[in-house]
Amino acid sequence: MVRVARVAAILVVVLATSMLAAQQTPPAATSPAGSGGLNRGPATPSGPAPRLPNGHVDLSGVWQGGGPVGNIADGLAKGEALPIRPEYQKIMDSRDAKDDPEANCLPTGVPRRDPYPWRILQTPALTFMLFEGNIHSYRQIFMDGRKHPADLDPTWYGHSVGQWEGDTLVVDSVGFNDKFWFDFRGTPHTEKLHTIERYTRTNMGTLVIETTIDDLGAYTKPFRVSFTARLRPGEELMEYICNENNGFVHHITGSAKEF
Amino acid sequence: MYDALGGGVPMRVNVGLVAGLAALLLMARPVVAHHSFAAEYDANKPVTLKGTVSKVEWMNPHARFYVDVKDEKGTVTNWNLELASPNVLVRNGWTRNALKVGDEVTVEGSRAKDGSNMANARVVKLADGRRVFAGSSGGDAPAPAQK
């Protein structure tokens, strides 16, 4: 009986956390789905966020989650819907899952995350985000007060500048291409995309990332999504070269709607 | 984390409830590492394959192994079985030697929607009888012990 109860308890927790994950919660420490295999190891720590000698909050560490994976609409406030233009809804509805750039080992873009850990590395003039997953790539955020250059070539991660607003790192990015999808669901955007990400380490183990999506090409108004990343203490990034053996992507036959 | 569930974990649950929860878990939408699960595999087409491991690809983005399955007429079909990424498997204690060519295994998984002899492996029963989650559609895999 004790054993049955223990199995039941585990099932209840796993099921409940998977249901939570399916709603709003990002891949969390105990999510059975897309956790990047990090369900083991130490629990997410609490306690105050650490600070750098210059007084700013230290965002450094290996994190998990913090952005959309399956559906960006999961990050909307309750009762909100994506203000998507009808012609872009059509594009979204016509997308096939096999064409998801991420499934083809191309970058996630912003603000999408994949179910692998990533690291924030802070230096005085630059903040880096190093991604283990697709595609073992990085973002660089200029912290030296520069502005976005005019006439940027559109790229997967765009051009990012950051500044502190109190204890929140605000990252402003433009210059994106229109190739990446926001999620498995195939939520689209245009090259007009402008993102404002607000990174707040609310405690030692929690990083809340609120992103304003400003793309009047595909949407009728800016909207905001919120996801939470969890610290993975003791974890290190591992090598992940997605293109090593991705020859089976043509077996994906379904619509992106089925994500 | 568990506090967020709004209550303690019930410690006395009957077997029927356990079975029900297990069934629910199996029906839950799985999320594979870097692509949509549901667009590639059909959770409603479970498949159980018993055979001999013919090849192991410990590679990204998914580890794969191939199993020769013999039918009652003696015809051998080679199946392509997808696991999680090596990183996910390693973080859960797997090693690249957990499956070896020649091993007799039984695999429970979901068939590819395109009808090919391909499946997402959910549970692998190893030659010595141990059942281990494959770390793919189930997310996280208890490790097979070292051989």
Interface residues (C-beta under 8 A of the other chain):
Chain A: M1 V4 A5 V7 A8 A9 L11 V12 V13 V14 L15 A16 T17 S18 L20 A22 T25 A28 A29 T30 S31 P32 A33 G34 S35 G36 G37 L38 N39 R40 A43 T44 V69 G70 D96 A97 K98 D100 E102 A103 C105 D114 P115 Y116 E132 G133 N134 F184 M238 E239 Y240 I241 C242 N243 E244 N245 N246 F248 V249 H251 I252 T253 G254 S255 A256 E258 F259
Chain B: M1 Y2 A4 L5 V9 P10 M11 R12 V13 N14 V15 L17 V18 L21 A22 L24 L25 A28 R29 P30 V31 V32 A33 H34 H35 S36 A38 A39 E40 E57 M59 N60 P61 H62 R64 N80 E82 A84 S85 N87 V88 L89 V90 R91 N92 G93 A112 K113 D114 S116 M118 G135 G138 G139 D140 A141
